[in-house]
Amino acid sequence: MDPKDKFSFCEDGDRPWINKYPKNAKFRPSDQVYVCVPGTTTREGPYKVAAVKPEKGLYKLNIPMKGDSWLTEKELELYDDFE
């Protein structure tokens, strides 16, 4: 990574600062995940992640859902082949 991506220097000679890293997504497109039912231990799936909005921590799965539904990381659990 280029050091210019990590540090910012002011033109006026003020102190340099470290730029914040963008939020990384917990899951990626094509990852298999379970949908966790809130308040229970019930899981549905596994389903594949179809789209990600990493800056908001939102995920769309490859299943038909009501409206334009996006799920949060708290609602998903990574599928484990060895479970």
C-alpha positions in Angstrom: 0.0 0.0 0.0 1.3 3.5 -0.9 2.1 5.5 2.3 0.2 8.4 0.8 -3.0 6.3 1.4 -2.2 6.0 5.1 -1.2 9.5 6.0 -2.5 13.0 5.2 -0.3 16.1 5.4 -1.7 19.6 5.6 -0.4 22.3 3.2 -0.3 24.8 6.1 2.3 22.7 8.1 -0.2 21.4 10.7 0.4 18.0 12.2 -0.2 15.0 9.9 -2.9 12.5 10.7 -3.7 8.9 9.8 -6.7 8.4 7.4 -9.4 6.1 8.6 -9.6 2.8 6.8 -12.9 2.1 5.0 -15.2 -0.4 6.8 -14.5 -3.9 5.5 -17.4 -6.2 4.9 -17.6 -9.4 7.0 -19.1 -11.4 4.1 -18.3 -11.2 0.4 -20.5 -12.0 -2.7 -20.8 -15.8 -3.2 -20.2 -16.5 0.5 -22.7 -19.0 1.9 -24.5 -17.7 5.0 -27.4 -18.6 7.3 -30.2 -16.1 8.1 -30.6 -16.1 11.9 -34.1 -15.6 13.2 -33.9 -12.9 16.0 -34.6 -14.1 19.5 -34.2 -17.8 18.6 -31.5 -20.3 17.7 -33.3 -21.0 14.4 -31.3 -20.5 11.1 -32.5 -20.6 7.6 -30.4 -21.4 4.6 -27.6 -21.5 3.6 -28.0 -18.8 1.0 -25.4 -17.1 -1.1 -24.5 -13.4 -0.6 -25.5 -11.6 -3.9 -24.5 -8.0 -3.1 -22.7 -6.0 -0.4 -22.8 -2.4 0.8 -19.7 -2.5 3.1 -19.9 1.1 4.2 -23.3 0.3 5.8 -22.7 -3.3 6.7 -25.7 -4.5 4.6 -26.1 -7.6 2.5 -28.5 -8.9 -0.1 -29.0 -12.6 -0.6 -29.9 -14.6 -3.7 -33.4 -15.3 -2.5 -36.6 -13.5 -3.1 -37.5 -11.2 -0.2 -40.2 -8.6 0.5 -39.4 -5.4 -1.3 -35.8 -4.4 -1.6 -34.6 -6.0 1.7 -31.0 -5.8 2.8 -29.8 -7.7 5.9 -27.3 -6.6 8.5 -24.3 -8.6 9.7 -26.1 -9.4 13.0 -28.8 -11.2 11.0 -26.3 -13.5 9.2 -23.9 -16.3 10.2 -21.2 -17.8 8.0 -22.0 -21.3 6.7 -19.5 -23.9 7.9 -18.9 -26.9 5.6 -17.6 -29.0 8.5 -20.6 -28.4 10.8 
